[in-house]
Amino acid sequence: MTVQQDAAAAGEALEVWIDQDLCTGDGICVQYAPEVFELDIDGLAYVKSPQDELLQEAGATTPVPLPLLTDVVDSAKECPGECIHVRRVSDRVEVYGPDAE
């Protein structure tokens, strides 16, 4: 089993963040998971808090709701900027995204 399958199978808490320096502003993430991602006025994507608040500070993370896991993972896989990172909360190991093992 891969690290990714392990994390998903265990139902581990995951969080997601976006590296705005690499964001191309395509908005694919927003199409997949508008509950988690949003484009700001600067044309870049950001994560949103569970209270639907845009988190603009660099490296800001938000929890990945289990029902949206597939949408968030697809966002990371399809992102042309390869800037979406999904990691386990427990040990901060990236399980989806450009730095995943």
GIJOQUI-V493052 format. One line per field, one symbol per residue. psi: psi as a letter, one per 30 degrees, with the letter a starting at -180 (. if undefined). burial: b if it has 24 or more other ideal C-beta (glycine too) atoms within 12 Angstrom, else e. A space follows every 10 residues. Layout:
psi=???
burial=???
This chain:
psi=kleeeeeeef hlkllklkjf ffkfgfgeee eeiffelkkl ffglkllklf ggkkjfkkgk lkkjkefgee eeeeeeefjf fhgkkklkee ggkkfkafgk .
burial=eeebeebeee ebebbbbbbb eebebebbbb ebbebbbbbe eeebbbbbee eeeebeeeeb bbbbeeebbe bbbebbebbe bbbbbbbbee eeebbbbeeb e
